[in-house]
Structures are given as structure tokens and as C-alpha cells.
Amino acid sequence: ETGVTQTPRHLVMGMTNKKSLKCEQHLGHNAMYWYKQSAKKPLELMFVYNFKEQTENNSVPSRFSPECPNSSHLFLHLHTLQPEDSALYLCASSQRLAGDSGANVLTFGAGSRLTVL
Amino acid sequence: EDQVTQSPEALRLQEGESSSLNCSYTVSGLRGLFWYRQDPGKGPEFLFTLYSAGEEKEKERLKATLTKKESFLHITAPKPEDSATYLCAVKAAGNKLTFGGGTRVLVKP
């Protein structure tokens, strides 16, 4: 496989469930990101990892817990979510951090569509 | 705070009817402006990066331009396969890209 792969593509969960989203990149990139895309709202950055170390947490509620065991894999653990957390969750990677001098391009996965009942 | 505003929100075009999408931005020290295309059920796909006012980039029927306050994405003689949501994002200092709300383009045959 090539590119950025996200699983599952669709997930329905109750507010008391615990689930995880998985992201895997086969591009040899060093930075990985979680974004949230809600209807009629701009993409919101959630977390940034660079060489497995978290470099940014964009004031995300603790019911979202990221994990980056290596530069190729990124997880988003979900627990006690609210209906307003229903959205498309996008994973992305880049060769180096997007903020480093010199712009850097993000490669996105297809997303995990989450519905919280 | 960095801000990015895209207009219009939605655009319906007939095949062959050229048009332009606007991305207005307010940032402190622009390091790059990005255009992405997003098809339904897919993640955004990179199109262009522009770095300085006056710069232009082209790819097939798309041409992106940049001024000190805004960027335009011109679609020349669009085809139905150009139907997508087009996203603009800006990078200032730091590690954060700020995205606009996107423009949904529908090209009818």
C-alpha cells in the first residue's frame, strides 16, 4: 500500500463506548497530524507529532487521546464522546513539520467518518 | 489570529464556463499559501503552493495567483471532473496551517 491509510472508514459509537482510529503512512514521512472536519466548518488541527513526539495539542478535550508509537503509525483513542464530536477525522503526514522554514506539503488519508449517538 | 475566508461557498458552472475562486487571508508573515482539492469521501489532495505576491502556478485547467491579501484559483473551461471542494490554507510562523471553509464547485455537462 502507498500513501496514508485510515481505518475504519466509518464508525458509529455510543457516548459510553471506547474506540480507536488508526492511521498508517507508507511515505517515509516524519510528521503526522490529526484534523477534524465538521460540516460547514474549516479543517481544525487537533494534534501534531514529529518523530513520534507530540509537538502540538490544539486545546483538544481529553476524551480524545492520541498515540504515536512510531513515525509510520498514529492512533486516536476515543472515549466518552459527545454527539457534537461527530465529524470526519483526517490523518495527514508530511516529510517534516509544516511550520519549518520552507513550506511543506500535507498528504491526507481518506478520513474516518465518526457518528456519535 | 490568522484568518482565511473563501468565497463563494458554492459555485455551479456549466461545462466550459470559466470562473474564479477567492481566498482572502489575514496573517502575520505569510510563509506559504496552499490550495487543495477534496472529492467526496476522500481527503484533501495538494494542488499548489504559492510563496510571494505576484507568483502564479498552473496545472491543467487550474491557475493559482497570489497578492498580498488574497489568492485566486482560476478554472478555465472546466469539465465535470473538476467538480470538488477547493480548500485554501495559509502558513505563517509556527507549525500550524489555517484552512478556509472551502468552495464547493459543481460543473454540469
HADDOCK unambig.tbl for C-alpha pairs under 7 A between the chains (distance, minus, plus):
assign (segid A and resid 40 and name CA) (segid B and resid 101 and name CA) 6.78 0.50 0.50
assign (segid A and resid 41 and name CA) (segid B and resid 101 and name CA) 5.68 0.50 0.50
assign (segid A and resid 42 and name CA) (segid B and resid 99 and name CA) 5.76 0.50 0.50
assign (segid A and resid 42 and name CA) (segid B and resid 100 and name CA) 5.41 0.50 0.50
assign (segid A and resid 42 and name CA) (segid B and resid 101 and name CA) 4.27 0.50 0.50
assign (segid A and resid 43 and name CA) (segid B and resid 99 and name CA) 5.86 0.50 0.50
assign (segid A and resid 90 and name CA) (segid B and resid 43 and name CA) 6.87 0.50 0.50
assign (segid A and resid 97 and name CA) (segid B and resid 95 and name CA) 6.43 0.50 0.50
assign (segid A and resid 98 and name CA) (segid B and resid 95 and name CA) 5.46 0.50 0.50
assign (segid A and resid 98 and name CA) (segid B and resid 96 and name CA) 6.83 0.50 0.50
assign (segid A and resid 99 and name CA) (segid B and resid 93 and name CA) 6.61 0.50 0.50
assign (segid A and resid 99 and name CA) (segid B and resid 94 and name CA) 4.88 0.50 0.50
assign (segid A and resid 99 and name CA) (segid B and resid 95 and name CA) 3.44 0.50 0.50
assign (segid A and resid 99 and name CA) (segid B and resid 96 and name CA) 6.07 0.50 0.50
assign (segid A and resid 100 and name CA) (segid B and resid 95 and name CA) 6.77 0.50 0.50
assign (segid A and resid 103 and name CA) (segid B and resid 31 and name CA) 6.71 0.50 0.50
assign (segid A and resid 103 and name CA) (segid B and resid 32 and name CA) 5.96 0.50 0.50
assign (segid A and resid 107 and name CA) (segid B and resid 45 and name CA) 6.92 0.50 0.50
assign (segid A and resid 108 and name CA) (segid B and resid 43 and name CA) 5.36 0.50 0.50
assign (segid A and resid 108 and name CA) (segid B and resid 44 and name CA) 6.02 0.50 0.50
assign (segid A and resid 108 and name CA) (segid B and resid 45 and name CA) 6.89 0.50 0.50
assign (segid A and resid 109 and name CA) (segid B and resid 43 and name CA) 5.37 0.50 0.50
assign (segid A and resid 110 and name CA) (segid B and resid 41 and name CA) 6.66 0.50 0.50
assign (segid A and resid 110 and name CA) (segid B and resid 42 and name CA) 4.28 0.50 0.50
assign (segid A and resid 110 and name CA) (segid B and resid 43 and name CA) 4.27 0.50 0.50
assign (segid A and resid 111 and name CA) (segid B and resid 42 and name CA) 6.71 0.50 0.50
assign (segid A and resid 111 and name CA) (segid B and resid 43 and name CA) 6.08 0.50 0.50
